[in-house]
Amino acid sequence: MPLTVVSKRITAEELGISHLSDLLGSASNVFIKDNQGLIGWGQALKLTAIGPDRITNLDSQWREVVAEAEVSDSAHLQGSGLVAFGSISFAKESKTQSVLVIPQLVIGCVENQFFISYINIDENQAMKLIQRDAVQEALSFTAGNISPAQFQSKVEKTIELITNGEVSKVVLARDLKAKATNFNPNPGLLKLSKKYATCYSYLVDNTFGASPELLVSVQFGAVTARVLAGTAGRGTDVEVDKAIGEALAHSHKNLVEHKYAIDSLINALGDLCIDIEASSEPFSFSLPNLWHLASDVSAKLKSNTTSLQLLEALHPSAAVAGTPREKALSIIEELEGIDRGRYAGPVGWISASGDGIWAIALRGAHYENNTITAFAGCGIVAESDAESELAETNLKFKAVLENF
């Protein structure tokens, strides 16, 4: 049955809120940054795919849904009309489904302008889906399939492979696990959206977190991306913290790691885009507990390409896989020996026009069968040190450990 979508503008006063994140409580899908973005409730339709062609498959399914949908959109804002929230598995071999989810209700905020979209239900039915009060007991995480000692050993093996010239960079990850029944990620997402306001707080099909890394944004043919590669912990006082940020920007080890990531992105964009421009020099980008080395990239699409088609070309980048990509992926599969699921895969949303915003699913976890699995990873290069890389994963786990 074709989807029937109605979108219109609405005010914060009519919603009884001050900020978009005030609505977090019972949401099934979330993609927000600085209280701008989209929150969804319920499920009107879910598209799934698995295997090497999962992204192309989802793109084809989405085009069919769009072609048949009946859309009335008087809001005319980014994300109004028909949209789907998406989460893509990291590896083509993953047994975890990649999904596009169309909620029954979407409330969005763009430049402080609110809108509401309801799909296959009326407005009264849609508004009843919102439950704002929510609690969740704190989770207790323990080592997962890869213990800290095992992770250090895998890092050391990777450094050997790099030193022997087999590969230049490999991103290795480890996991933590927690048990919970009737888990609700919304209270934790509310904390993340406030503490990590400059990150993309996301929830799609039980995959959730707060990602600092924009994989790609497509709006009216304009493409933007932000590459993060290279990490340092925050300092204990203002002067120390400033010195750490400045040192990161001049760290040879981190600059080498970053160059692999930025080159990977620019090369991937080359077939689909023109006028590709990147930051002349990487800059230090601060989060509450970390410094990252960052570069911004902009480009223009050559033709009518959807954001999902761009994902097919961009994922996985050197920032989450390594260089050269196929060799790095084979090492990840061999050394990690576990299914990353949607960790480090694309997460975001796509509109009926094919535009969308996609981050990389980092600083988060996935909930399934009463088990929450969190991942954190590091880019390993020749100058890496196993103990330092383990410490970096501990820093990256904090987003989940301190808020859920």
C-alpha positions as CSV (number, residue, x, y, z in Angstrom):
1,M,0.0,0.0,0.0
2,P,1.4,3.4,-1.0
3,L,2.4,5.7,1.9
4,T,0.3,8.8,2.6
5,V,2.4,11.6,4.0
6,V,1.2,15.0,5.4
7,S,3.8,17.6,6.5
8,K,3.1,21.0,7.9
9,R,4.7,23.6,10.1
10,I,4.1,23.7,13.8
11,T,5.4,25.8,16.7
12,A,7.3,24.9,19.8
13,E,4.5,26.3,21.8
14,E,2.0,24.0,20.2
15,L,4.3,21.1,20.9
16,G,4.8,22.3,24.5
17,I,8.6,22.3,24.3
18,S,11.5,24.7,24.2
19,H,13.9,22.5,22.3
20,L,13.6,19.5,19.9
21,S,15.4,17.2,22.4
22,D,12.7,17.9,24.9
23,L,10.6,15.4,23.0
24,L,13.0,12.5,23.7
25,G,11.2,9.9,25.8
26,S,9.6,7.3,23.6
27,A,11.2,8.1,20.2
28,S,12.0,5.2,17.9
29,N,14.3,7.1,15.5
30,V,16.5,10.2,16.2
31,F,19.0,12.2,14.3
32,I,19.7,15.6,15.9
33,K,22.6,18.0,16.3
34,D,22.4,21.3,18.3
35,N,18.7,20.7,18.7
36,Q,18.2,20.7,14.9
37,G,17.2,17.6,13.0
38,L,14.5,14.9,13.1
39,I,12.8,12.7,15.7
40,G,10.4,9.8,14.8
41,W,7.9,7.6,16.5
42,G,6.3,4.3,15.4
43,Q,7.0,2.5,12.2
44,A,5.0,2.9,9.0
45,L,7.4,0.9,6.9
46,K,10.8,-0.8,7.3
47,L,13.1,-1.6,4.3
48,T,15.9,-4.1,4.9
49,A,18.9,-5.4,3.0
50,I,21.9,-7.6,3.7
51,G,25.1,-8.5,1.8
52,P,27.5,-6.7,-0.6
53,D,24.8,-4.9,-2.4
54,R,22.9,-3.8,0.7
55,I,23.2,0.0,0.0
56,T,22.3,-0.3,-3.7
57,N,19.4,-2.6,-2.7
58,L,18.1,-0.1,-0.2
59,D,18.4,2.8,-2.7
60,S,16.3,0.8,-5.2
61,Q,13.7,0.0,-2.6
62,W,13.5,3.6,-1.5
63,R,13.0,4.9,-5.0
64,E,10.1,2.5,-5.4
65,V,8.5,3.8,-2.2
66,V,9.0,7.4,-3.2
67,A,7.5,6.8,-6.6
68,E,4.3,5.4,-5.1
69,A,3.9,7.7,-2.1
70,E,1.3,10.4,-1.9
71,V,2.9,13.5,-0.2
72,S,1.3,16.7,0.9
73,D,4.1,19.0,2.2
74,S,3.3,22.6,3.1
75,A,6.3,22.9,5.4
76,H,8.9,23.0,2.7
77,L,11.8,22.5,5.1
78,Q,14.8,20.2,5.1
79,G,13.6,16.8,6.2
80,S,9.8,17.5,5.7
81,G,7.8,15.4,3.4
82,L,8.7,11.7,3.1
83,V,11.9,10.7,4.9
84,A,13.5,7.5,6.1
85,F,16.0,7.0,8.9
86,G,18.8,4.7,7.9
87,S,21.5,2.5,9.5
88,I,24.0,0.5,7.4
89,S,26.1,-2.4,8.5
90,F,29.9,-1.8,8.5
91,A,30.9,-4.9,6.5
92,K,29.4,-6.4,3.4
93,E,29.7,-9.8,5.1
94,S,27.7,-8.7,8.3
95,K,24.8,-10.7,9.4
96,T,23.2,-7.5,10.8
97,Q,20.5,-6.1,8.5
98,S,20.9,-2.6,7.0
99,V,17.7,-0.7,7.3
100,L,15.6,2.3,6.2
101,V,12.8,3.0,8.6
102,I,9.9,5.3,7.8
103,P,8.2,6.3,11.2
104,Q,4.5,7.0,11.6
105,L,5.3,10.4,13.0
106,V,8.3,12.7,12.4
107,I,8.9,16.0,14.1
108,G,11.7,18.1,12.8
109,C,13.5,21.4,13.5
110,V,15.5,23.3,10.9
111,E,17.0,26.7,11.9
112,N,14.5,26.8,14.8
113,Q,11.5,26.2,12.5
114,F,9.5,23.2,13.5
115,F,7.4,20.9,11.4
116,I,5.4,17.7,11.8
117,S,4.9,14.8,9.4
118,Y,2.5,12.0,9.9
119,I,2.4,8.9,7.7
120,N,-0.6,6.6,7.1
121,I,-2.3,7.9,10.3
122,D,-4.0,11.2,11.2
123,E,-2.6,14.0,13.3
124,N,-4.4,13.0,16.5
125,Q,-3.2,9.4,16.3
126,A,0.3,10.6,15.6
127,M,0.5,12.9,18.6
128,K,-0.6,10.1,20.9
129,L,2.7,8.3,20.1
130,I,4.7,10.9,22.0
131,Q,5.5,10.0,25.6
132,R,8.0,12.4,27.1
133,D,8.7,11.0,30.5
134,A,11.2,8.1,30.4
135,V,13.7,6.5,32.8
136,Q,16.3,3.8,32.3
137,E,18.4,2.1,35.0
138,A,22.2,2.6,34.5
139,L,23.9,-0.1,32.6
140,S,26.8,-2.1,33.8
141,F,29.3,-2.9,31.0
142,T,31.9,-5.6,31.0
143,A,34.5,-6.8,28.5
144,G,33.0,-8.2,25.4
145,N,34.5,-10.6,22.8
146,I,37.8,-8.7,22.8
147,S,39.4,-8.1,26.2
148,P,41.7,-5.2,26.8
149,A,44.7,-7.5,26.8
150,Q,43.6,-9.2,23.5
151,F,43.1,-5.7,21.9
152,Q,46.6,-4.7,22.8
153,S,47.9,-8.0,21.3
154,K,46.0,-7.3,18.1
155,V,47.4,-3.8,17.9
156,E,50.9,-5.1,18.2
157,K,50.3,-7.6,15.4
158,T,48.9,-4.9,13.2
159,I,51.9,-2.6,13.8
160,E,54.1,-5.6,12.7
161,L,52.1,-5.8,9.4
162,I,52.5,-2.1,8.9
163,T,56.2,-2.2,9.6
164,N,56.6,-5.0,7.1
165,G,54.9,-2.9,4.5
166,E,51.7,-5.0,4.1
167,V,49.4,-2.1,4.9
168,S,49.6,1.6,5.9
169,K,46.7,2.0,8.3
170,V,44.2,-0.3,10.0
171,V,41.3,0.7,12.3
172,L,40.9,-1.9,15.0
173,A,38.0,-1.9,17.5
174,R,37.0,-3.7,20.7
175,D,33.6,-4.2,22.3
176,L,31.9,-4.0,25.7
177,K,28.6,-5.7,26.7
178,A,25.8,-5.0,29.1
179,K,22.5,-6.8,30.0
180,A,19.2,-5.0,30.2
181,T,15.5,-5.8,29.8
182,N,13.0,-3.3,28.3
183,F,15.9,-1.0,27.5
184,N,15.0,2.6,26.5
185,P,17.8,4.6,24.9
186,N,15.9,7.9,25.1
187,P,17.1,9.1,28.5
188,G,20.7,8.5,27.5
189,L,20.2,10.2,24.2
190,L,18.8,13.2,26.0
191,K,22.0,13.4,28.1
192,L,24.2,12.9,24.9
193,S,22.3,15.6,23.0
194,K,23.1,18.1,25.8
195,K,26.7,17.0,26.6
196,Y,27.7,16.4,23.0
197,A,25.6,19.1,21.3
198,T,28.0,19.4,18.4
199,C,27.7,15.7,17.6
200,Y,24.9,13.8,15.8
201,S,22.8,12.0,18.5
202,Y,21.3,9.1,16.6
203,L,18.9,6.2,17.2
204,V,17.8,4.0,14.3
205,D,16.5,0.4,14.8
206,N,18.1,0.0,18.2
207,T,21.5,1.4,17.1
208,F,22.3,4.6,19.1
209,G,25.0,7.0,20.1
210,A,26.5,10.4,19.5
211,S,28.8,10.6,16.5
212,P,31.3,13.5,16.0
213,E,31.9,12.5,12.3
214,L,29.7,13.7,9.4
215,L,30.2,11.1,6.6
216,V,28.3,13.2,4.0
217,S,25.5,15.7,3.7
218,V,23.7,16.3,0.4
219,Q,21.5,19.3,-0.1
220,F,20.4,20.6,-3.5
221,G,23.5,19.1,-5.2
222,A,25.9,20.5,-2.6
223,V,28.0,17.9,-0.8
224,T,29.8,18.5,2.6
225,A,31.8,16.1,4.8
226,R,34.0,16.3,7.9
227,V,36.9,13.8,8.4
228,L,38.1,13.0,11.9
229,A,41.3,11.0,12.3
230,G,43.8,11.6,15.1
231,T,42.9,11.7,18.8
232,A,44.1,13.1,22.1
233,G,42.5,13.4,25.6
234,R,41.4,16.7,27.0
235,G,43.6,18.5,29.5
236,T,42.9,19.1,33.2
237,D,43.0,22.9,33.0
238,V,42.7,25.5,30.2
239,E,46.3,26.0,29.4
240,V,47.2,22.3,29.4
241,D,44.1,21.6,27.3
242,K,45.1,24.3,24.8
243,A,48.6,22.9,24.6
244,I,47.2,19.4,23.9
245,G,45.0,20.7,21.1
246,E,47.9,22.6,19.5
247,A,50.2,19.5,19.9
248,L,47.7,17.3,18.1
249,A,47.7,19.6,15.1
250,H,51.5,19.1,14.8
251,S,51.7,15.4,15.8
252,H,53.4,13.5,13.0
253,K,51.7,10.2,13.9
254,N,48.2,11.8,13.9
255,L,48.9,13.9,10.8
256,V,49.9,10.7,8.9
257,E,46.7,8.9,10.1
258,H,44.6,11.9,9.1
259,K,46.1,12.1,5.6
260,Y,45.1,8.6,4.9
261,A,41.5,9.4,5.9
262,I,41.2,12.7,3.9
263,D,42.8,11.2,0.8
264,S,40.4,8.2,1.0
265,L,37.4,10.6,1.1
266,I,38.6,12.8,-1.8
267,N,39.4,9.9,-4.0
268,A,36.0,8.3,-3.4
269,L,34.2,11.6,-4.2
270,G,36.1,12.0,-7.5
271,D,33.8,9.8,-9.7
272,L,30.6,11.5,-8.5
273,C,31.6,15.1,-7.8
274,I,33.3,18.2,-9.1
275,D,34.8,21.3,-7.4
276,I,36.1,19.2,-4.5
277,E,37.8,21.3,-1.9
278,A,39.3,20.4,1.5
279,S,40.6,22.4,4.5
280,S,44.2,23.6,3.6
281,E,45.4,22.2,7.0
282,P,43.7,19.9,9.5
283,F,42.4,21.6,12.6
284,S,41.9,20.5,16.2
285,F,38.3,19.9,17.0
286,S,37.2,19.6,20.7
287,L,34.6,17.4,22.3
288,P,33.9,17.2,26.1
289,N,36.5,14.4,26.6
290,L,38.5,14.4,23.4
291,W,40.4,16.4,20.8
292,H,40.2,15.2,17.2
293,L,42.2,16.2,14.1
294,A,39.6,17.4,11.6
295,S,39.2,18.5,8.0
296,D,36.1,19.8,6.2
297,V,35.4,18.9,2.6
298,S,32.9,20.4,0.1
299,A,32.0,19.4,-3.4
300,K,29.2,19.5,-6.0
301,L,27.4,16.5,-7.5
302,K,28.0,15.8,-11.1
303,S,24.4,14.5,-11.7
304,N,21.2,13.5,-9.9
305,T,22.9,11.2,-7.4
306,T,21.2,10.2,-4.1
307,S,22.9,10.4,-0.8
308,L,22.7,6.6,-0.6
309,Q,24.6,6.3,-3.9
310,L,27.3,8.5,-2.3
311,L,27.4,6.1,0.7
312,E,28.1,3.3,-1.7
313,A,31.2,5.1,-2.9
314,L,32.4,6.5,0.4
315,H,31.9,3.6,2.9
316,P,34.1,2.4,4.5
317,S,36.5,5.3,4.5
318,A,40.1,5.1,5.8
319,A,38.8,6.8,8.9
320,V,37.0,3.6,10.0
321,A,38.7,0.9,7.9
322,G,42.3,1.8,6.8
323,T,44.6,2.1,3.8
324,P,44.6,0.4,1.4
325,R,41.0,-0.3,2.0
326,E,40.6,-4.0,0.9
327,K,43.8,-5.1,2.7
328,A,42.8,-3.2,5.8
329,L,39.3,-4.8,5.8
330,S,40.8,-8.3,5.4
331,I,43.1,-7.6,8.5
332,I,40.1,-6.3,10.5
333,E,38.1,-9.5,9.6
334,E,41.0,-11.7,10.6
335,L,42.2,-10.0,13.8
336,E,38.9,-8.8,15.3
337,G,37.1,-11.9,14.3
338,I,33.7,-10.5,15.2
339,D,30.8,-8.9,13.4
340,R,30.8,-5.1,14.0
341,G,27.2,-4.9,13.0
342,R,26.4,-1.3,12.3
343,Y,29.3,0.1,14.3
344,A,31.3,2.5,12.1
345,G,28.6,2.2,9.4
346,P,26.6,5.1,7.9
347,V,23.7,6.3,10.1
348,G,21.3,9.2,9.2
349,W,18.4,10.0,7.0
350,I,17.3,10.3,3.3
351,S,14.5,12.4,1.8
352,A,12.3,11.7,-1.2
353,S,14.6,13.8,-3.4
354,G,17.6,11.7,-2.4
355,D,19.1,14.4,-0.2
356,G,20.1,13.5,3.3
357,I,22.6,13.7,6.2
358,W,24.7,10.7,7.1
359,A,27.1,10.4,10.0
360,I,29.4,7.5,11.0
361,A,27.9,5.3,13.8
362,L,30.6,6.0,16.4
363,R,30.5,6.5,20.2
364,G,27.5,4.3,20.5
365,A,26.0,0.8,20.8
366,H,23.4,-1.6,19.6
367,Y,20.6,-3.2,21.6
368,E,19.4,-6.7,20.7
369,N,18.0,-9.7,22.6
370,N,18.5,-7.9,26.0
371,T,22.1,-7.3,25.2
372,I,23.8,-3.9,24.6
373,T,27.0,-4.0,22.6
374,A,29.3,-1.0,22.5
375,F,32.3,-0.6,20.2
376,A,35.3,1.8,20.1
377,G,38.2,1.8,17.7
378,C,41.5,3.4,16.8
379,G,43.5,4.0,13.7
380,I,46.7,2.0,13.9
381,V,49.7,3.4,12.0
382,A,53.5,2.7,12.1
383,E,54.0,5.0,15.1
384,S,51.2,3.6,17.2
385,D,51.6,2.2,20.6
386,A,49.4,-0.6,21.9
387,E,49.0,0.8,25.4
388,S,48.1,4.3,24.1
389,E,45.6,2.9,21.6
390,L,43.9,1.0,24.4
391,A,43.7,4.2,26.4
392,E,42.1,5.9,23.4
393,T,39.3,3.3,23.3
394,N,38.6,3.9,27.0
395,L,38.2,7.6,26.2
396,K,35.8,6.9,23.3
397,F,33.7,4.5,25.4
398,K,32.9,7.3,27.8
399,A,30.0,8.6,25.7
400,V,28.2,5.4,26.3
401,L,29.5,4.5,29.8
402,E,28.8,7.8,31.3
403,N,25.3,8.4,29.9
404,F,23.6,5.0,29.7
